Amino acid sequence: PSSHKHKQQKAKAIRHWILAVQVNNKMNKAEEEKELGNKAFAAKDFDQAITHYTNAINIDPKNHVFFSNRSASYASKKQYTEAIADAKQCIKLNPSFIKGYYRLAMAQLEVYDLDGTLATCKQGMNIDPGNSQLDKLLKQAKSRKSNEKLKADQKPVASAAFPSGGAVDSSLSKELMDLQEQYRKTLKDYQVVQATIAASEKTLKINEITIGELQGIPFEEERKMYRGIGKMFLMETKDEILNHLHEESKDNEKKIEDLQQKKDYLEKRMTSQRQNILECASGK
């Protein structure tokens, strides 16, 4: 009986070993397909890359990286529906894989799903708050939404200039033209402020990255570096450059805060001016 039991255990061990070898071979084959896909992607042969990544997925459908890579390939071919589907599956398989959120947000932005882009970026940044790629996509989506709102707000103003019900009374017409001119000036100011905020935020981000890089350099008291000033360069110590960057960042933060207040004021002013135009056009 003990000999029979020993044979059973031996047979079971052999079956497990064979199964392990088969699984290992399967995984190796999937990795080979992925590497072939990577080479095709690097060569910009996106169709071939998709074929290899699909082969890898068929072998191992639970590997989130395969879906991420195929999503990137579809996006490169501007097949954003497929890119979105693969990115969502990637996140489903591994919710902590930050690149999946980037793939999804990028494709959503391309199809102008701004709300989806914002939601995806926020979900990803909950996992990796300092992710610069998601932060960039988040700002792009917010900017596009802001521009959409401006365009939507301007439509009733434009239509108010030429009401469909007939000619506008001459006295009202002059008043209407004055109101519209005031609105256009406010809108121009608003757009300038918005652009200045974006430029200041960009400078602030560059300074943050530069400070991080400088702080990672081993300290050498006598070491000199170059700081760019317009088209010129000034030789300074590491501490002098860091102090300058911190001061510049502080000034930019204050500038952005002041500009944001001005932007809020201009938004309220435009809302009031639009209402005045509509009332004037309707003869109220």
Secondary structure as UniProt FT lines:
FT   HELIX           2..42
FT   TURN            43..44
FT   HELIX           46..59
FT   TURN            61..62
FT   HELIX           64..76
FT   TURN            77..78
FT   HELIX           80..93
FT   TURN            95..96
FT   HELIX           98..110
FT   TURN            111..112
FT   HELIX           114..127
FT   TURN            129..130
FT   HELIX           132..160
FT   TURN            164..165
FT   HELIX           170..215
FT   TURN            221..222
FT   STRAND          224..229
FT   TURN            230..231
FT   STRAND          232..237
FT   HELIX           238..281
FT   TURN            282..283
//
